[in-house]
Amino acid sequence: MDNAARIAQFENMTQADPTNEMAYFSLGKAYAQAERFADAAKSYLRCIELVPDMSKAYQLAGEMLAQAGDAPRAITVLTQGHTIAAGKGDLMPKTAIAKLLKDLGSP
């Protein structure tokens, strides 16, 4: 299945069930692969609205916001995600978020 078909599939899934966080997560990944960074960020942010402690979604949302050119918002999302990852003991997202924050010039 090509990426456009995957995007359409996941868009349909999110429309059919607006509370399906994994559909939004998968849609974000498909958008990212298509270099639709703002759309990817929006999908990951919706994932966070549905599951506020999904640290990987914070990591990817922040990364996509940075790719889309919105560094200030990326830093805000990543900072929140770092706190959540640290609180849950999610070491891989916590480490990745810390690196992204450093790359964006944030402590």
DOKE-282497 format. One record per residue (C-alpha): residue number from 1; residue in one letter; chain; x, y, z. Coordinates in steps of 0.02 Angstrom, whole numbers, plus 32768, in hexadecimal, padded with zeros to 4 digits. Example, Ala and Ser with C-alpha at 12.3 -4.5 7.8 and 13.67 -1.06 7.14 Angstrom:
<rs>
R resi resn chain    u    v    w
R    1    A     A 8267 7F1F 8186
R    2    S     A 82AC 7FCB 8165
</rs>
This chain:
<rs>
R resi resn chain    u    v    w
R    1    M     A 8000 8000 8000
R    2    D     A 8048 80A9 7FD1
R    3    N     A 8051 8138 804C
R    4    A     A 7FBE 8199 8001
R    5    A     A 7F51 80FF 8017
R    6    R     A 7F8E 80E9 80CA
R    7    I     A 7F69 81A0 80EF
R    8    A     A 7EB9 818C 80A8
R    9    Q     A 7E9F 80EC 810C
R   10    F     A 7ED3 813D 81B1
R   11    E     A 7E71 81DD 818B
R   12    N     A 7DD7 8171 8173
R   13    M     A 7DFA 8117 8217
R   14    T     A 7E0A 81BA 8277
R   15    Q     A 7D68 81FB 822B
R   16    A     A 7D0E 8159 8253
R   17    D     A 7D4D 815A 8307
R   18    P     A 7D8F 8203 8343
R   19    T     A 7DC6 81B2 83E7
R   20    N     A 7E3A 8131 8396
R   21    E     A 7EE4 816E 83D1
R   22    M     A 7F43 80E8 8371
R   23    A     A 7EF1 811E 82CE
R   24    Y     A 7F2F 81D0 82EF
R   25    F     A 7FDB 818C 831D
R   26    S     A 7FE4 8128 827C
R   27    L     A 7FA1 81BB 8217
R   28    G     A 802A 8228 8262
R   29    K     A 80AD 81AA 822B
R   30    A     A 8066 81A4 817A
R   31    Y     A 8061 8262 816F
R   32    A     A 8115 826A 81AE
R   33    Q     A 814D 81F0 8127
R   34    A     A 80F7 8261 80A7
R   35    E     A 8154 82F6 80F3
R   36    R     A 80AE 8345 8125
R   37    F     A 80F9 837B 81CA
R   38    A     A 8071 83F3 8205
R   39    D     A 7FEB 836E 81E3
R   40    A     A 8055 82EC 823D
R   41    A     A 8068 835F 82D4
R   42    K     A 7FAC 837B 82D8
R   43    S     A 7F8C 82BF 82D8
R   44    Y     A 8008 829F 8364
R   45    L     A 7FC0 8330 83C9
R   46    R     A 7F12 82E3 83B7
R   47    C     A 7F5E 8241 83F6
R   48    I     A 7F9C 829F 8490
R   49    E     A 7EEE 82EA 84AC
R   50    L     A 7EA7 8239 84AE
R   51    V     A 7F34 81EA 8515
R   52    P     A 7F8B 8274 8578
R   53    D     A 8017 8203 85B7
R   54    M     A 8050 81BB 850F
R   55    S     A 8103 81FA 8517
R   56    K     A 8131 81BA 8468
R   57    A     A 80A6 8227 841E
R   58    Y     A 80F2 82C0 8474
R   59    Q     A 819C 8293 842C
R   60    L     A 8158 8281 837B
R   61    A     A 80E5 8319 8387
R   62    G     A 8177 8384 83BF
R   63    E     A 81E6 833F 8336
R   64    M     A 8161 8363 82B1
R   65    L     A 8140 8413 82F4
R   66    A     A 81FB 8436 82E8
R   67    Q     A 81FE 83F1 8236
R   68    A     A 8168 8460 820D
R   69    G     A 81C9 84F8 824B
R   70    D     A 816C 8514 82EF
R   71    A     A 81FE 8504 8369
R   72    P     A 81AA 8562 83FA
R   73    R     A 8114 84EE 83FA
R   74    A     A 8186 8458 83E1
R   75    I     A 81E8 8489 847D
R   76    T     A 8146 8499 84E2
R   77    V     A 8106 83EE 84AA
R   78    L     A 81AF 839B 84C2
R   79    T     A 81C4 83E6 8570
R   80    Q     A 8119 83A0 85A3
R   81    G     A 8147 82F9 8555
R   82    H     A 81ED 82F2 85B1
R   83    T     A 8194 830A 8657
R   84    I     A 8117 827F 862D
R   85    A     A 819D 8207 85EC
R   86    A     A 8207 8224 8687
R   87    G     A 8171 8208 86F9
R   88    K     A 8144 8165 86A2
R   89    G     A 81F6 8126 8691
R   90    D     A 81EB 8127 85D2
R   91    L     A 82A6 8131 85B6
R   92    M     A 82AE 812A 84F7
R   93    P     A 8231 81B8 84D9
R   94    K     A 827D 821B 856A
R   95    T     A 832C 820D 851D
R   96    A     A 82ED 8237 846E
R   97    I     A 828A 82CD 84B0
R   98    A     A 8322 830D 8510
R   99    K     A 8389 8305 8470
R  100    L     A 8303 835F 840B
R  101    L     A 82F7 83E7 8490
R  102    K     A 83B4 83FB 848D
R  103    D     A 83B3 8404 83CE
R  104    L     A 832E 848D 83DA
R  105    G     A 839C 84EE 8454
R  106    S     A 8330 84CE 84EC
R  107    P     A 8378 8490 8590
</rs>
